[in-house]
Amino acid sequence: MSPVRLTGRLVCDTLEQVRVVEENLPLHTQLTRAEPGCVSFEVTRTHDELVWQVDELFQDAESFAEHQRRVADSEWGRATAGIERRYEIDPAPTE
């Protein structure tokens, strides 16, 4: 079982989208970190107020897929559906 790493950016077009992220991110972060298989989950603002850096690490493809299923049907998923995501998903290097 290889770890799965997602990295990239969440890119808002408007300050209204920024507000939506700010309002919904704390619960999304809490729920994600509590998921079985979540090793790390960080979403941090960049120097550009419209852009967040996203870094996720899950223990395996199964736990990552379960995370994706949960998010798709979550308040976060619905609220941020129109916000651009520039993500890369790779098996994480083993250490």
Z-matrix of the N, CA and C atoms (Angstrom, degrees):
N
C 1 1.452
C 2 1.530 1 109.12
N 3 1.313 2 115.56 1 114.95
C 4 1.462 3 120.64 2 179.85
C 5 1.519 4 110.45 3 -95.07
N 6 1.327 5 117.34 4 142.69
C 7 1.462 6 120.44 5 175.08
C 8 1.523 7 110.80 6 -65.49
N 9 1.325 8 115.50 7 157.00
C 10 1.463 9 122.26 8 177.58
C 11 1.520 10 108.38 9 -121.23
N 12 1.345 11 114.90 10 130.53
C 13 1.458 12 120.83 11 -179.14
C 14 1.533 13 109.39 12 -118.34
N 15 1.322 14 115.43 13 131.80
C 16 1.459 15 122.27 14 172.81
C 17 1.526 16 106.80 15 -114.06
N 18 1.319 17 116.01 16 129.51
C 19 1.464 18 121.04 17 174.95
C 20 1.510 19 108.76 18 -135.79
N 21 1.315 20 115.57 19 152.57
C 22 1.454 21 118.47 20 177.28
C 23 1.507 22 111.95 21 155.14
N 24 1.316 23 113.68 22 -154.82
C 25 1.457 24 119.82 23 -173.84
C 26 1.525 25 111.20 24 -134.17
N 27 1.311 26 113.47 25 145.00
C 28 1.456 27 123.33 26 171.35
C 29 1.527 28 104.22 27 -104.00
N 30 1.337 29 117.90 28 118.77
C 31 1.460 30 122.02 29 -169.37
C 32 1.526 31 110.59 30 -118.69
N 33 1.320 32 116.01 31 111.69
C 34 1.462 33 121.65 32 178.24
C 35 1.529 34 110.10 33 -85.26
N 36 1.335 35 115.09 34 149.63
C 37 1.468 36 121.01 35 175.21
C 38 1.516 37 111.96 36 -95.16
N 39 1.334 38 116.16 37 -25.75
C 40 1.463 39 120.32 38 -172.81
C 41 1.529 40 110.60 39 -137.55
N 42 1.317 41 115.40 40 164.02
C 43 1.466 42 119.73 41 175.30
C 44 1.528 43 110.93 42 -68.44
N 45 1.318 44 118.36 43 -25.47
C 46 1.460 45 120.90 44 174.64
C 47 1.530 46 110.12 45 -64.29
N 48 1.316 47 117.78 46 -41.27
C 49 1.460 48 120.55 47 176.20
C 50 1.527 49 110.51 48 -64.64
N 51 1.327 50 117.03 49 -37.01
C 52 1.467 51 120.61 50 176.21
C 53 1.525 52 109.63 51 -59.76
N 54 1.318 53 116.92 52 -44.52
C 55 1.472 54 121.71 53 178.94
C 56 1.527 55 110.27 54 -59.76
N 57 1.322 56 117.14 55 -42.63
C 58 1.465 57 121.50 56 179.96
C 59 1.534 58 109.98 57 -61.54
N 60 1.327 59 117.42 58 -44.25
C 61 1.464 60 120.70 59 178.12
C 62 1.518 61 110.11 60 -62.30
N 63 1.325 62 117.00 61 -49.00
C 64 1.464 63 120.87 62 -178.36
C 65 1.525 64 112.13 63 -58.69
N 66 1.327 65 117.25 64 -38.60
C 67 1.465 66 120.96 65 -178.81
C 68 1.525 67 112.56 66 -73.15
N 69 1.314 68 117.36 67 -34.21
C 70 1.461 69 121.14 68 -172.77
C 71 1.524 70 115.01 69 -99.57
N 72 1.321 71 117.81 70 -17.13
C 73 1.459 72 120.81 71 -175.07
C 74 1.529 73 114.25 72 -65.39
N 75 1.327 74 120.72 73 -41.47
C 76 1.471 75 118.19 74 -177.52
C 77 1.540 76 113.76 75 -57.42
N 78 1.323 77 117.94 76 -46.35
C 79 1.466 78 120.09 77 179.41
C 80 1.524 79 110.77 78 -68.17
N 81 1.323 80 116.89 79 -41.16
C 82 1.466 81 120.53 80 178.43
C 83 1.528 82 110.32 81 -58.85
N 84 1.314 83 116.72 82 -43.95
C 85 1.467 84 121.17 83 178.84
C 86 1.520 85 110.76 84 -62.93
N 87 1.313 86 116.68 85 -46.64
C 88 1.467 87 121.18 86 -179.70
C 89 1.525 88 111.24 87 -59.53
N 90 1.327 89 116.65 88 -47.29
C 91 1.463 90 120.51 89 -178.36
C 92 1.530 91 111.62 90 -66.42
N 93 1.324 92 116.46 91 -40.25
C 94 1.464 93 119.83 92 -179.15
C 95 1.524 94 111.03 93 -65.71
N 96 1.319 95 117.16 94 -45.87
C 97 1.466 96 120.19 95 -179.22
C 98 1.519 97 112.46 96 -63.32
N 99 1.331 98 116.84 97 -24.09
C 100 1.465 99 121.25 98 -180.00
C 101 1.533 100 112.48 99 -85.30
N 102 1.313 101 117.84 100 -8.30
C 103 1.463 102 120.75 101 -178.08
C 104 1.529 103 111.18 102 -69.78
N 105 1.331 104 116.32 103 141.55
C 106 1.465 105 118.86 104 173.09
C 107 1.529 106 108.94 105 -60.49
N 108 1.310 107 116.55 106 133.48
C 109 1.452 108 120.74 107 177.91
C 110 1.515 109 115.40 108 92.62
N 111 1.324 110 117.91 109 -9.04
C 112 1.459 111 119.87 110 176.73
C 113 1.530 112 108.40 111 -79.11
N 114 1.320 113 116.00 112 117.26
C 115 1.458 114 121.89 113 178.76
C 116 1.530 115 109.56 114 -89.01
N 117 1.328 116 116.44 115 -44.69
C 118 1.464 117 120.52 116 176.78
C 119 1.519 118 109.52 117 -155.16
N 120 1.335 119 114.91 118 151.98
C 121 1.455 120 121.50 119 -179.54
C 122 1.518 121 107.55 120 -152.43
N 123 1.337 122 116.33 121 116.68
C 124 1.458 123 121.75 122 -179.44
C 125 1.523 124 109.57 123 -135.54
N 126 1.314 125 116.22 124 131.65
C 127 1.455 126 122.61 125 172.06
C 128 1.520 127 105.44 126 -129.05
N 129 1.327 128 116.65 127 113.41
C 130 1.458 129 121.21 128 -175.48
C 131 1.521 130 110.62 129 -127.17
N 132 1.302 131 114.43 130 144.83
C 133 1.460 132 120.22 131 177.88
C 134 1.521 133 110.07 132 -68.99
N 135 1.313 134 116.08 133 144.22
C 136 1.461 135 120.96 134 175.47
C 137 1.525 136 108.48 135 -97.16
N 138 1.317 137 116.48 136 -175.10
C 139 1.464 138 120.69 137 176.86
C 140 1.528 139 111.57 138 -64.83
N 141 1.320 140 117.32 139 -21.34
C 142 1.470 141 123.04 140 176.39
C 143 1.526 142 107.75 141 -90.34
N 144 1.316 143 117.75 142 119.13
C 145 1.472 144 120.61 143 -174.97
C 146 1.520 145 114.20 144 -62.53
N 147 1.319 146 118.28 145 -12.91
C 148 1.463 147 121.98 146 -179.95
C 149 1.531 148 113.07 147 -95.92
N 150 1.328 149 117.35 148 -1.72
C 151 1.466 150 120.57 149 -171.10
C 152 1.528 151 111.28 150 -126.74
N 153 1.336 152 115.18 151 136.33
C 154 1.469 153 122.76 152 174.27
C 155 1.520 154 108.53 153 -117.57
N 156 1.330 155 115.37 154 142.85
C 157 1.467 156 121.99 155 171.68
C 158 1.530 157 107.46 156 -88.92
N 159 1.319 158 116.43 157 132.80
C 160 1.461 159 122.16 158 -178.70
C 161 1.528 160 108.95 159 -119.46
N 162 1.328 161 115.43 160 128.08
C 163 1.463 162 121.75 161 177.75
C 164 1.519 163 108.57 162 -137.05
N 165 1.314 164 115.46 163 118.45
C 166 1.461 165 121.58 164 -178.86
C 167 1.527 166 108.94 165 -127.67
N 168 1.318 167 116.14 166 144.58
C 169 1.455 168 121.17 167 174.17
C 170 1.521 169 108.03 168 -138.22
N 171 1.333 170 114.96 169 124.48
C 172 1.466 171 121.82 170 177.79
C 173 1.514 172 108.57 171 -119.48
N 174 1.337 173 115.61 172 149.53
C 175 1.462 174 120.25 173 -173.10
C 176 1.515 175 113.68 174 -65.07
N 177 1.342 176 117.42 175 -26.33
C 178 1.460 177 119.43 176 -179.43
C 179 1.532 178 109.87 177 -162.77
N 180 1.321 179 115.49 178 172.81
C 181 1.455 180 121.56 179 -177.76
C 182 1.527 181 112.25 180 -62.44
N 183 1.314 182 116.39 181 -35.57
C 184 1.465 183 120.34 182 -179.69
C 185 1.529 184 111.47 183 -64.38
N 186 1.329 185 117.46 184 -46.10
C 187 1.468 186 119.54 185 -179.98
C 188 1.529 187 110.78 186 -68.30
N 189 1.329 188 117.40 187 -34.83
C 190 1.462 189 120.18 188 176.84
C 191 1.529 190 110.66 189 -66.29
N 192 1.327 191 116.94 190 -42.87
C 193 1.466 192 120.73 191 178.77
C 194 1.524 193 110.92 192 -62.95
N 195 1.313 194 117.51 193 -40.22
C 196 1.465 195 120.91 194 177.53
C 197 1.530 196 110.28 195 -63.69
N 198 1.313 197 117.29 196 -40.19
C 199 1.462 198 121.30 197 175.75
C 200 1.529 199 110.18 198 -59.16
N 201 1.309 200 116.83 199 -46.76
C 202 1.466 201 120.68 200 -179.75
C 203 1.530 202 111.39 201 -61.29
N 204 1.324 203 117.56 202 -39.47
C 205 1.472 204 121.01 203 178.11
C 206 1.530 205 110.34 204 -64.79
N 207 1.332 206 116.75 205 -44.03
C 208 1.462 207 119.66 206 -179.88
C 209 1.521 208 110.93 207 -63.08
N 210 1.322 209 116.36 208 -45.80
C 211 1.461 210 120.99 209 -177.27
C 212 1.530 211 110.96 210 -62.86
N 213 1.302 212 117.82 211 -39.63
C 214 1.465 213 121.13 212 -178.40
C 215 1.523 214 111.68 213 -59.00
N 216 1.323 215 116.73 214 -30.51
C 217 1.462 216 120.77 215 -177.41
C 218 1.527 217 112.01 216 -109.15
N 219 1.327 218 116.98 217 24.84
C 220 1.463 219 120.64 218 -176.84
C 221 1.526 220 110.99 219 -107.58
N 222 1.319 221 115.32 220 167.37
C 223 1.471 222 120.34 221 174.81
C 224 1.526 223 109.84 222 -58.81
N 225 1.337 224 117.12 223 -42.66
C 226 1.468 225 121.09 224 177.08
C 227 1.527 226 110.52 225 -56.94
N 228 1.310 227 116.55 226 -48.78
C 229 1.462 228 121.04 227 -179.11
C 230 1.518 229 112.10 228 -59.08
N 231 1.313 230 116.82 229 -43.75
C 232 1.469 231 120.12 230 179.63
C 233 1.520 232 111.56 231 -69.71
N 234 1.337 233 117.05 232 -44.12
C 235 1.465 234 121.07 233 -175.36
C 236 1.528 235 112.33 234 -68.21
N 237 1.326 236 117.13 235 -31.92
C 238 1.465 237 120.38 236 -175.04
C 239 1.526 238 113.16 237 -106.93
N 240 1.313 239 117.49 238 13.04
C 241 1.464 240 121.17 239 -175.68
C 242 1.531 241 112.94 240 -56.01
N 243 1.321 242 118.25 241 -33.37
C 244 1.456 243 120.90 242 -177.66
C 245 1.512 244 115.00 243 -88.76
N 246 1.326 245 117.79 244 4.59
C 247 1.456 246 121.29 245 -178.03
C 248 1.534 247 109.01 246 -94.75
N 249 1.320 248 115.12 247 132.76
C 250 1.460 249 121.21 248 -176.21
C 251 1.528 250 111.66 249 -66.85
N 252 1.307 251 114.36 250 137.86
C 253 1.455 252 122.30 251 175.53
C 254 1.517 253 108.78 252 -120.21
N 255 1.310 254 115.28 253 129.06
C 256 1.470 255 121.67 254 176.97
C 257 1.525 256 106.56 255 -118.45
N 258 1.311 257 115.52 256 82.82
C 259 1.460 258 121.79 257 -172.67
C 260 1.515 259 111.33 258 -113.25
N 261 1.315 260 114.57 259 150.41
C 262 1.459 261 122.57 260 167.65
C 263 1.523 262 106.81 261 -121.88
N 264 1.312 263 116.09 262 136.70
C 265 1.460 264 121.45 263 179.54
C 266 1.516 265 107.84 264 -120.47
N 267 1.315 266 114.66 265 122.74
C 268 1.470 267 120.34 266 -177.80
C 269 1.504 268 109.99 267 -137.71
N 270 1.308 269 115.53 268 151.15
C 271 1.469 270 116.23 269 166.87
C 272 1.529 271 106.66 270 -60.13
N 273 1.304 272 116.75 271 133.95
C 274 1.465 273 120.89 272 -178.88
C 275 1.517 274 109.46 273 -76.56
N 276 1.309 275 116.94 274 147.97
C 277 1.467 276 117.73 275 175.87
C 278 1.519 277 110.42 276 -65.47
N 279 1.300 278 116.66 277 139.83
C 280 1.462 279 120.25 278 177.09
C 281 1.520 280 108.37 279 -81.73
N 282 1.305 281 114.40 280 146.24
C 283 1.466 282 118.40 281 -176.69
C 284 1.501 283 111.80 282 -112.00
